[in-house]
Amino acid sequence: MKVKKNYQYIGLLYISPWILGFALLELYPFIASLYYSFTSFDLINPPKFIGLKNYITMFTQDETFYKTLRVTLIYAIIAVPLKLAFALFVAVVLTVKLKSVNFFRTVYYLPSILGGSVAVAVLWRFLFMKEGIVNQFTSFFHIPPVNWLGDPSTALFTISMLNVWQFGSSMVLFLAGLKQVPAELYEVGRVEGASKMRMFFSVTLPLITPILLFNLVMQIVNAFQEFTGAFVILPDGGPLRSTYLFGMKLYDEGFKFLKMGYASALSWVLFAIILALTALVFRSSSYWAHYEDGGDKR
């Protein structure tokens, strides 16, 4: 028994750096932000408790709150489905047996490593400037230049494409799921004369729906928390604030206007929205996500 206790202490010692990091860098800020959301806090003077005033102001007086919420929702509606569809398409293509397939898998994954960086966001801005490389390329086909970042109708779509370009992590998960699909099911489909498209929608897609569920939840969370790309490309929120995402408003309220209490309230509202959407996805998944054991994950 004494030896067993010693092993437990050794195990706790090994994971103590993670526990300490989680407590200081995640758990404490999480709890502190909840307290600050009920205070007036400017990062200089001590926080002053004001009850629900931040939340009342947010829902009744802050017009930009609903604007940023709508922009972020549109951003998620554009970016999430396109990213998942493109990741699944590339994963299917990369299941083809080629000599250099591992090289292509690595190349397609690289944007996910580099995509969140400031440098890539700056590069994206230069690509889609009115005199940028994209318009220079399309001019060879006599296509008139598009003001990608200066037009409210295209600015948010352009920002969303940066997120879609970072499809590597979702692609890797889809690729792992595709490798788990039993080959004999495809053999049965071929014997029965099913086309490749029919086998994809009747065999492949149902069997990878658990991975699709995981990717969908993660990408919804990431989309609603997006900040870096939009802020670097169009720090002022774009034309008519068409790219002013919720994360940018959080940053402005907390660090630009020094209203950290109000920013904390915004972050908790965002947390509640993400939680509600995640619960909705999990609830709906009982109708479209299929598991091999046939069990009910609810």
C-alpha positions in Angstrom: 0.0 0.0 0.0 2.9 2.4 0.8 4.5 1.6 -2.5 1.2 2.4 -4.3 0.9 5.8 -2.5 4.5 6.6 -3.5 3.7 5.9 -7.1 0.6 8.2 -6.8 2.8 11.0 -5.5 5.3 10.5 -8.3 2.5 10.7 -10.9 1.2 13.9 -9.3 4.8 15.3 -9.4 5.0 14.6 -13.2 1.7 16.3 -14.0 2.3 19.2 -11.5 3.6 21.6 -14.2 0.4 21.1 -16.2 -1.8 21.4 -13.1 0.1 24.6 -12.1 -0.2 26.0 -15.6 -3.9 25.2 -15.8 -4.6 26.8 -12.5 -2.7 30.0 -13.1 -3.2 30.5 -16.8 -6.7 29.1 -17.4 -8.8 28.4 -14.2 -7.9 31.6 -12.4 -8.5 33.9 -15.4 -11.8 32.0 -16.1 -13.1 32.7 -12.5 -11.6 36.2 -12.3 -13.3 37.2 -15.6 -16.7 36.2 -14.1 -16.1 38.4 -11.1 -14.9 41.3 -13.3 -18.0 41.1 -15.5 -20.0 42.4 -12.5 -17.5 45.3 -11.9 -16.3 48.5 -13.4 -12.6 47.8 -14.0 -10.2 50.0 -16.0 -7.0 47.9 -15.3 -5.6 50.9 -13.3 -7.9 51.4 -10.4 -9.3 48.6 -8.2 -12.5 47.0 -9.6 -15.8 48.4 -8.4 -18.8 46.1 -8.1 -21.8 47.4 -10.2 -24.0 44.2 -10.4 -25.6 43.6 -13.7 -25.0 47.0 -15.2 -22.5 45.7 -17.8 -25.0 43.2 -19.1 -27.9 45.6 -19.1 -25.8 48.2 -21.0 -24.7 45.5 -23.5 -28.3 44.3 -24.4 -30.1 47.7 -24.2 -27.6 50.5 -25.1 -24.6 49.0 -27.0 -25.6 49.1 -30.7 -22.2 47.6 -31.8 -22.9 44.5 -29.7 -25.6 43.3 -32.1 -23.6 44.4 -35.1 -20.5 42.4 -34.1 -22.7 39.5 -33.2 -24.3 39.5 -36.6 -20.9 39.9 -38.4 -19.4 37.0 -36.4 -22.4 34.8 -37.1 -22.1 35.4 -40.8 -18.4 34.8 -40.6 -19.0 31.4 -39.0 -21.7 30.5 -41.5 -19.3 31.2 -44.4 -16.1 29.8 -42.9 -17.1 26.7 -41.1 -19.0 24.8 -43.9 -16.5 25.8 -46.5 -13.6 24.8 -44.4 -15.1 21.4 -43.5 -16.1 20.7 -47.1 -12.7 21.6 -48.5 -10.9 19.6 -45.7 -13.0 16.5 -46.5 -12.5 16.9 -50.3 -8.7 17.1 -49.9 -8.7 14.2 -47.4 -10.6 12.0 -49.9 -8.2 13.0 -52.7 -5.2 12.2 -50.5 -6.5 8.6 -49.8 -5.5 7.8 -53.4 -2.3 5.7 -53.4 0.5 7.8 -54.8 4.2 7.6 -54.4 4.5 11.2 -53.0 1.2 11.2 -51.1 2.9 11.8 -47.7 4.6 14.9 -49.2 1.3 16.3 -50.3 -0.3 15.5 -46.9 2.5 17.5 -45.2 2.1 20.4 -47.7 -1.6 20.6 -47.2 -1.2 20.6 -43.4 1.3 23.5 -43.3 -1.3 26.3 -43.6 -2.8 25.2 -40.3 0.6 25.7 -38.6 1.3 29.1 -40.3 -2.3 30.4 -40.9 -2.8 31.9 -37.4 0.4 34.0 -37.6 0.5 37.7 -38.1 2.9 37.4 -41.0 0.5 35.3 -43.0 -2.4 37.7 -42.2 -0.2 40.5 -43.6 0.5 38.5 -46.7 -3.2 37.8 -47.1 -3.8 41.6 -47.0 -1.3 42.2 -49.7 -2.7 39.4 -51.8 -6.2 40.9 -51.8 -5.4 44.6 -52.0 -6.9 46.4 -55.0 -3.5 46.4 -56.6 -2.6 43.0 -55.1 -1.5 39.8 -56.7 -5.0 38.3 -57.0 -6.3 41.3 -59.1 -3.1 41.3 -61.1 -3.6 37.6 -61.9 -7.3 38.1 -62.9 -6.4 41.0 -65.1 -4.7 38.6 -67.5 -8.1 37.2 -68.2 -9.6 40.7 -68.6 -11.5 40.5 -65.4 -12.0 43.9 -63.8 -10.3 44.3 -60.4 -12.3 43.7 -57.3 -11.9 45.8 -54.2 -11.8 42.7 -52.0 -11.0 44.5 -48.7 -12.6 47.9 -49.4 -16.1 46.7 -50.4 -18.5 45.7 -47.5 -20.0 43.0 -49.7 -16.6 41.2 -50.2 -14.5 42.1 -47.2 -15.9 39.6 -44.8 -15.8 36.8 -47.4 -12.1 37.6 -48.0 -11.4 37.4 -44.3 -13.3 34.2 -44.1 -11.1 32.6 -46.8 -8.1 33.0 -44.6 -9.8 30.7 -42.1 -10.8 28.2 -44.8 -7.2 28.1 -46.0 -6.2 26.7 -42.6 -8.0 23.4 -43.2 -5.1 21.1 -42.4 -6.1 20.0 -38.9 -9.6 19.1 -40.0 -8.2 17.3 -43.0 -5.9 15.2 -40.9 -8.8 14.0 -38.7 -10.9 13.3 -41.8 -8.0 11.4 -43.3 -7.7 9.2 -40.2 -11.4 8.5 -40.3 -11.4 7.6 -44.0 -8.7 5.0 -43.3 -10.9 3.3 -40.7 -13.7 2.7 -43.2 -13.8 -1.1 -43.9 -12.6 -1.9 -47.5 -15.1 -4.7 -47.8 -18.0 -2.3 -47.7 -16.6 -0.7 -50.9 -16.2 -4.1 -52.4 -19.9 -4.8 -51.8 -20.8 -1.5 -53.3 -18.8 -2.2 -56.4 -20.4 -5.7 -56.8 -23.9 -4.1 -56.6 -22.9 -1.5 -59.2 -23.0 1.5 -57.0 -21.2 4.6 -58.3 -18.3 6.2 -56.4 -20.6 9.2 -55.6 -23.2 6.8 -54.2 -20.7 4.9 -52.2 -19.4 8.2 -50.7 -22.8 9.4 -49.5 -24.1 5.9 -48.5 -20.9 4.3 -47.0 -18.1 6.8 -46.4 -19.9 9.8 -45.1 -22.1 8.0 -42.6 -19.1 6.2 -41.1 -17.1 9.4 -40.6 -19.9 11.4 -39.1 -18.4 11.1 -35.5 -15.3 12.9 -36.9 -17.5 15.4 -38.8 -19.2 16.1 -35.5 -15.9 16.8 -33.7 -14.6 19.0 -36.5 -17.9 20.9 -36.6 -17.8 21.7 -32.9 -14.2 22.7 -32.9 -14.5 24.9 -36.0 -17.6 26.7 -34.6 -15.7 27.5 -31.4 -12.7 28.7 -33.4 -14.8 30.8 -35.7 -16.6 32.7 -32.9 -13.2 33.3 -31.2 -11.5 34.5 -34.4 -9.4 37.7 -33.9 -5.8 37.7 -35.3 -6.5 37.5 -39.0 -9.4 40.1 -39.0 -7.5 42.5 -36.8 -4.2 42.4 -38.8 -5.9 42.6 -42.2 -8.5 45.3 -41.3 -7.8 46.6 -37.8 -10.5 49.3 -38.0 -13.2 46.7 -38.7 -13.3 47.2 -42.4 -15.7 49.3 -44.5 -18.9 50.0 -42.5 -17.5 47.7 -39.8 -18.3 44.8 -42.1 -15.4 42.7 -40.6 -15.7 43.9 -37.0 -15.8 40.5 -35.3 -16.8 39.8 -31.7 -13.2 39.1 -30.8 -12.1 42.6 -32.0 -14.8 44.2 -29.9 -13.6 42.3 -26.9 -10.1 43.6 -27.5 -11.2 47.2 -28.1 -13.3 47.3 -25.0 -10.7 45.8 -22.8 -7.4 47.2 -24.0 -8.3 50.2 -26.1 -11.0 51.7 -24.0 -9.8 50.2 -20.7 -13.2 48.8 -19.9 -12.1 45.4 -18.7 -15.2 44.8 -16.7 -17.4 45.3 -19.7 -15.0 43.2 -21.9 -15.3 40.4 -19.3 -19.1 40.5 -19.6 -18.8 40.3 -23.3 -16.6 37.3 -23.0 -19.1 35.5 -20.8 -21.9 36.2 -23.3 -19.7 34.8 -26.1 -19.1 31.8 -23.9 -22.8 31.3 -23.4 -23.4 31.6 -27.2 -20.7 29.0 -28.0 -22.0 26.7 -25.3 -25.6 27.0 -26.7 -24.5 26.3 -30.3 -22.4 23.4 -29.2 -25.3 21.9 -27.2 -27.5 22.4 -30.3 -25.0 20.6 -32.5 -24.7 17.7 -30.1 -28.5 17.5 -29.8 -29.0 17.4 -33.5 -26.2 14.9 -34.0 -28.4 12.1 -32.7 -30.2 12.3 -36.1 -27.1 12.3 -38.4 -24.1 11.0 -36.5 -23.7 7.2 -36.6 -21.6 5.0 -34.5 -20.4 1.4 -35.3 -21.8 0.0 -32.0 -25.1 1.6 -32.7 -25.1 3.1 -29.2 -26.8 6.4 -28.2 -24.2 8.9 -27.2 -26.7 11.0 -25.4 
